[in-house]
Amino acid sequence: PTDKGLLQFNMDPANNPTYTLDQVFDPTWAITAAAERMARARVKYAAKGTLLQDSCGIAQHNAPAWASTWYSTGMAPNAQIQSYVNRVLFYAGDY
C-alpha cells in the first residue's frame, strides 16, 4: 500500500523520505530515479557475476532487504522476489 507512482516507489517515510507524490508520478523524474537506483545497485552487486548482479539489482528496486539477502547467500530468499525478478527479466527480453 505504500508503493506509489509509475514505477512503484515505496513512499514509507522510513524508506524514502525524500520522494514526493508529484515526483513519483512524473515520468521524467520516475524513469531517471529508477535508472539511477538500478545503476547504483548494479555497482553494489557487481562482485559475484552478472546473473546475480542483474537479479539483485532488479530486486533492490522492489525489496532492498531481500536483494541484500539474495546477494549474501547467492539464492533468492523467497519465491515472491524470484518471481518478480523473473517477470522483469522476461519482459526486458522484448527490448
Wavefront OBJ file of the C-alpha trace (Angstrom):
o trace
v 0.000 0.000 0.000
v 2.948 2.398 0.339
v 4.181 1.813 -3.229
v 3.121 4.700 -5.464
v 3.793 6.144 -8.872
v 4.628 4.971 -12.352
v 7.471 2.713 -11.199
v 6.090 1.882 -7.756
v 8.400 3.746 -5.393
v 7.987 2.934 -1.727
v 6.587 6.064 -0.091
v 7.015 4.881 3.502
v 8.876 7.770 5.187
v 11.186 5.263 6.873
v 12.407 4.066 3.460
v 12.300 7.042 1.094
v 11.504 10.226 2.971
v 12.590 12.490 0.123
v 10.228 11.262 -2.623
v 7.060 13.234 -3.261
v 3.873 12.082 -4.957
v 4.431 14.645 -7.697
v 7.864 13.154 -8.389
v 6.837 9.503 -8.475
v 4.036 10.269 -10.951
v 6.268 12.431 -13.184
v 7.574 10.164 -15.986
v 10.863 12.020 -16.409
v 11.666 12.003 -12.708
v 10.493 8.420 -12.113
v 12.376 6.865 -15.015
v 15.552 8.794 -14.199
v 15.363 7.939 -10.492
v 14.713 4.259 -11.179
v 17.592 4.105 -13.676
v 19.940 5.754 -11.184
v 18.855 3.318 -8.453
v 19.431 0.382 -10.804
v 22.877 1.682 -11.768
v 23.883 2.039 -8.100
v 22.560 -1.443 -7.346
v 24.478 -2.977 -10.254
v 27.692 -1.441 -8.898
v 26.857 -2.612 -5.378
v 26.223 -6.183 -6.551
v 28.973 -6.463 -9.178
v 31.481 -8.776 -7.483
v 29.741 -12.144 -7.855
v 28.838 -12.414 -11.529
v 26.418 -10.887 -13.988
v 23.377 -13.087 -13.299
v 23.449 -12.390 -9.561
v 24.237 -8.727 -10.246
v 21.210 -8.352 -12.520
v 18.885 -10.298 -10.223
v 19.877 -8.362 -7.114
v 19.809 -5.054 -8.980
v 16.211 -5.695 -10.027
v 15.265 -6.983 -6.589
v 16.808 -3.872 -4.994
v 14.113 -1.667 -6.546
v 11.317 -3.870 -5.192
v 12.707 -5.185 -1.907
v 16.138 -3.908 -0.796
v 16.419 -6.227 2.217
v 15.643 -9.282 0.091
v 18.188 -8.129 -2.511
v 20.893 -7.974 0.167
v 19.977 -11.429 1.446
v 19.979 -12.802 -2.094
v 23.419 -11.342 -2.730
v 24.907 -12.658 0.505
v 23.518 -16.192 0.084
v 23.502 -16.431 -3.698
v 19.880 -17.602 -3.600
v 16.570 -15.778 -3.783
v 15.228 -15.517 -0.226
v 11.705 -16.475 -1.298
v 9.543 -17.350 -4.277
v 7.890 -13.925 -4.328
v 11.054 -11.960 -5.150
v 12.295 -14.692 -7.501
v 9.015 -14.470 -9.417
v 9.232 -10.667 -9.553
v 12.778 -10.754 -10.948
v 11.862 -13.476 -13.444
v 8.939 -11.385 -14.734
v 11.104 -8.282 -15.119
v 13.780 -10.246 -16.986
v 11.153 -11.914 -19.183
v 9.612 -8.605 -20.222
v 13.033 -6.983 -20.622
v 13.751 -9.575 -23.283
v 11.281 -7.738 -25.534
v 13.596 -4.706 -25.640
l 1 2 3 4 5 6 7 8 9 10 11 12 13 14 15 16 17 18 19 20 21 22 23 24 25 26 27 28 29 30 31 32 33 34 35 36 37 38 39 40 41 42 43 44 45 46 47 48 49 50 51 52 53 54 55 56 57 58 59 60 61 62 63 64 65 66 67 68 69 70 71 72 73 74 75 76 77 78 79 80 81 82 83 84 85 86 87 88 89 90 91 92 93 94 95
